[in-house]
């Protein structure tokens, strides 16, 4: 039997890892991105995924299409780009008869209110970016109900791990942490918070893309190691490096004031609620459906992250 074609849109934090995971499963893999390269053994196609004609061409012959793209971190960019990407990929995957696997976050669920976050959590956004994510998610599920495209969504909390340049433990944190022993961290570092390891997210998306069709039509909490505080995760980074690491924070009132003048801080400030109380996911349903799930232990994930940071940012 010939290998299935799987098409991965996005070359950022997850797309290349997902492409490699699919190659390891024996599939023919095409990566689609605006610029850059692709992992060994992966076909590369460059173009604008929001162009319906290009997306349809890129999806041709696919058994599964994966949406791992994320525009610039701003509500304005998301409001314009996310619906455009959704419509193009729904059309492209639908024309190919392919399953559409969408990587999403938890912004549309709002405040946990003392509860764990799972597939029964209500859609109740408390941020502009959460409202946008909720509207776009409804677009995907409406398309599935209409029969336009078979859709499944995997949702994760904040990432950490190799390649996570755009995460809280990426470009903003590691240069200062490695040079001065302290990295910026704006949210509350002492509340339990689920962090998803980048390689685990890729493996889980591959599972959603290759499972029987009963997984489609809804969303799944992707598997993660047990939640702990951000400060505890940084202590694991420090142990892996063999030297102390500290978190350099900013009081929330000051952050809100400064964010009036610094756009990216304004975008971050509206999401600070996720660290004001425990923000913990429950991946029980994914584990029950897919059996024994190999999730990277926190010590191993911290070690891999620290080793990548030294290679990427310099010691």
C-alpha positions in Angstrom: 0.0 0.0 0.0 1.4 3.4 -0.9 2.1 6.0 1.8 -0.6 8.6 2.5 0.2 12.3 1.8 0.0 14.6 4.8 0.2 18.3 4.4 1.5 20.5 7.3 0.8 24.2 7.1 3.3 26.2 9.3 7.0 26.1 9.8 7.2 27.6 13.3 7.3 25.9 16.7 5.3 22.8 16.0 5.1 22.3 12.2 8.6 21.0 11.6 8.3 18.6 14.6 4.9 17.3 13.3 6.4 16.8 9.8 9.2 14.7 11.2 6.7 12.7 13.3 4.6 11.9 10.3 7.7 10.9 8.2 8.6 8.5 11.0 5.2 7.0 10.7 5.9 6.3 7.0 3.9 9.0 5.4 4.7 11.3 2.5 4.8 14.8 4.0 4.6 18.2 2.4 5.3 21.4 4.4 3.7 24.6 3.4 5.1 28.0 4.6 5.8 31.5 3.4 9.5 31.2 3.5 12.3 29.0 4.9 13.1 25.3 4.6 11.7 21.9 5.6 13.1 18.9 7.5 14.9 16.2 5.6 12.6 14.0 3.7 9.8 16.6 3.6 8.6 18.3 0.4 8.5 22.1 0.7 6.0 24.4 -0.9 6.2 28.1 -0.4 3.2 30.4 -0.6 0.3 32.2 1.1 -1.9 29.7 2.9 -4.7 32.3 3.1 -5.0 32.3 -0.7 -7.8 29.8 -1.4 -6.4 28.8 -4.8 -2.9 28.2 -3.4 -4.3 26.3 -0.4 -6.4 24.1 -2.6 -3.3 23.3 -4.8 -1.1 22.6 -1.7 -3.8 20.3 -0.2 -4.2 18.2 -3.4 -4.0 14.5 -2.8 -3.8 14.8 1.0 -5.3 12.4 3.4 -4.9 14.9 6.3 -4.1 18.6 6.4 -2.6 20.2 9.6 -3.0 23.9 10.5 -0.1 24.9 12.8 0.2 28.5 11.7 -0.1 31.5 14.0 0.0 35.1 12.8 1.7 37.8 14.8 0.7 37.9 18.4 -1.9 40.7 18.3 -5.7 40.8 18.3 -5.6 43.0 15.2 -3.5 40.5 13.3 -5.6 37.5 14.5 -8.9 39.2 13.6 -7.7 39.6 10.0 -5.6 36.5 9.4 -7.2 33.7 11.4 -10.6 33.7 9.5 -8.8 34.0 6.2 -6.6 31.0 6.9 -9.6 29.0 8.2 -11.7 29.6 5.1 -8.8 28.7 2.8 -7.9 25.5 4.6 -11.5 24.4 5.0 -11.9 24.8 1.2 -8.6 23.2 0.4 -9.0 20.2 2.7 -12.6 19.8 1.7 -11.7 19.8 -2.0 -9.1 17.1 -1.3 -11.4 15.0 0.8 -8.8 15.3 3.6 -9.2 15.5 7.3 -8.3 19.0 8.7 -6.4 18.9 12.0 -6.3 22.3 13.7 -3.9 23.3 16.5 -5.6 25.7 18.8 -5.1 27.2 22.3 -7.4 27.7 25.3 -8.1 31.4 25.1 -11.8 31.0 24.2 -12.4 29.2 27.6 -11.7 32.2 29.7 -11.1 32.0 33.5 -11.1 28.5 35.0 -12.9 29.6 38.2 -11.4 26.9 40.2 -12.1 24.1 37.7 -9.8 22.1 35.5 -10.0 22.8 31.8 -11.4 20.0 29.6 -13.7 19.3 26.7 -16.7 20.3 28.8 -15.4 23.7 29.7 -17.7 26.4 28.5 -16.7 28.9 25.8 -16.5 32.1 27.8 -13.7 34.3 26.6 -12.5 37.3 28.7 -10.1 38.7 26.2 -10.1 40.1 22.7 -7.9 37.3 21.5 -10.1 34.8 23.2 -13.2 36.2 21.4 -11.5 35.9 18.1 -10.4 32.3 18.7 -14.0 31.5 19.7 -15.4 32.9 16.5 -12.8 31.1 14.3 -13.3 27.8 16.2 -17.1 28.0 15.5 -16.2 28.4 11.8 -14.4 25.1 11.8 -17.1 23.2 13.6 -19.8 24.8 11.4 -17.9 23.6 8.3 -17.8 20.0 9.8 -21.5 20.0 10.5 -22.3 21.2 7.0 -20.1 18.4 5.6 -17.7 20.8 3.9 -14.7 19.3 5.6 -13.9 16.7 8.3 -12.4 18.7 11.2 -10.7 17.8 14.5 -9.2 20.4 16.8 -6.4 19.8 19.3 -6.0 22.4 22.1 -3.0 23.1 24.2 -2.0 25.5 26.9 1.3 27.4 26.8 4.3 25.7 25.1 7.8 25.1 26.3 10.5 23.1 24.7 13.0 23.1 21.8 12.0 25.5 19.1 9.7 27.4 21.4 11.1 30.8 20.5 7.7 32.6 20.7 6.8 31.2 24.1 7.3 32.6 27.6 10.4 30.5 27.7 11.8 31.6 24.4 13.2 34.8 22.9 12.0 36.9 25.8 13.4 34.7 28.6 16.6 32.8 27.6 19.0 35.5 26.4 18.8 37.2 29.8 18.6 34.0 31.7 21.8 32.6 30.1 23.8 35.8 30.3 22.7 37.3 33.6 21.1 34.3 35.5 17.7 36.0 35.4 15.1 36.1 32.7 12.0 38.2 32.3 8.7 36.6 33.2 5.7 38.9 33.5 2.8 36.7 34.8 2.5 35.4 38.3 5.1 32.6 38.5 3.6 30.8 41.5 0.3 29.5 40.4 0.0 25.9 38.9 0.0 26.1 35.1 -0.1 23.4 32.5 2.8 23.7 30.0 2.7 21.6 26.8 6.1 20.3 25.6 6.5 21.1 21.9 7.4 17.5 20.8 4.4 16.1 22.7 2.1 18.5 20.9 3.5 17.4 17.5 3.0 13.7 18.4 -0.6 14.3 19.6 -1.5 16.1 16.4 -0.1 13.2 14.4 -2.3 10.9 16.4 -5.4 13.0 15.6 -4.5 13.0 11.9 -4.0 9.3 11.6 -6.8 7.9 13.9 -10.1 6.6 12.6 -12.8 9.1 11.8 -14.5 8.9 15.1 -12.1 11.5 16.5 -13.4 14.2 14.2 -16.2 16.7 14.9 -14.9 18.1 18.2 -11.9 19.1 20.1 -9.4 17.4 22.4 -7.2 18.6 25.2 -3.7 17.5 24.1 -1.7 15.5 26.6 0.8 17.2 29.0 2.8 16.5 32.1 1.2 17.4 35.4 0.9 21.1 36.0 3.3 22.9 38.4 4.2 26.6 38.9 6.3 28.4 36.4 8.9 29.0 39.1 9.2 25.3 39.6 9.7 24.7 35.9 12.5 27.3 35.9 14.1 25.5 38.8 14.2 22.4 36.6 15.9 24.5 33.9 18.4 25.6 36.5 19.1 22.0 37.6 19.6 21.0 34.0 22.1 23.8 33.4 23.8 23.3 36.8 23.5 27.0 37.8 20.9 29.2 39.4 18.2 30.9 37.3 15.9 33.6 38.6 12.7 35.1 37.2 12.6 38.9 36.8 9.0 40.0 37.0 7.0 43.2 36.8 4.2 44.1 39.3 0.8 43.8 37.5 -0.2 47.4 38.1 3.1 48.6 36.5 2.6 46.1 33.7 -0.8 47.5 32.9 0.5 51.0 33.0 3.5 50.3 30.7 1.3 48.3 28.4 -0.6 51.4 27.5 2.5 52.5 25.6 4.1 49.2 24.5 1.7 47.2 22.2 3.2 43.7 22.8 2.9 44.2 26.6 -0.7 45.2 26.1 -1.3 41.9 24.2 0.4 40.0 27.0 -1.4 41.9 29.8 -4.9 40.9 28.7 -3.9 37.2 29.0 -2.4 37.5 32.5 -5.6 36.1 34.0 -4.3 32.6 33.0 -1.7 32.9 35.8 -3.8 34.6 38.4 -5.3 31.2 39.5 -4.5 27.6 38.7 -4.7 27.1 35.0 -4.7 23.3 34.7 -5.8 21.0 31.8 -7.3 17.5 32.1 -6.2 15.3 29.2 -8.1 12.2 30.5 -10.2 11.8 27.4 -7.3 11.9 25.0 -5.5 9.3 27.1 -8.6 7.1 27.2 -9.1 7.3 23.5 -5.5 6.8 22.4 -4.3 4.4 25.1 -0.9 4.7 26.6 0.3 8.2 25.7 4.0 8.9 26.0 4.3 12.4 27.6 7.7 13.9 28.2 8.4 14.0 32.0 9.1 17.5 33.2 12.7 16.9 34.1 13.4 15.5 30.7 11.5 18.3 29.0 13.4 20.9 31.0 16.7 19.3 30.2 15.9 19.3 26.4 14.7 22.9 26.6 17.8 24.1 28.4 20.1 22.2 26.0 18.3 23.7 23.0 18.5 27.2 24.6 22.2 27.0 25.0 22.6 25.9 21.3 20.2 28.5 20.0 20.9 31.5 22.2 24.5 30.8 23.2 25.8 29.9 26.6 
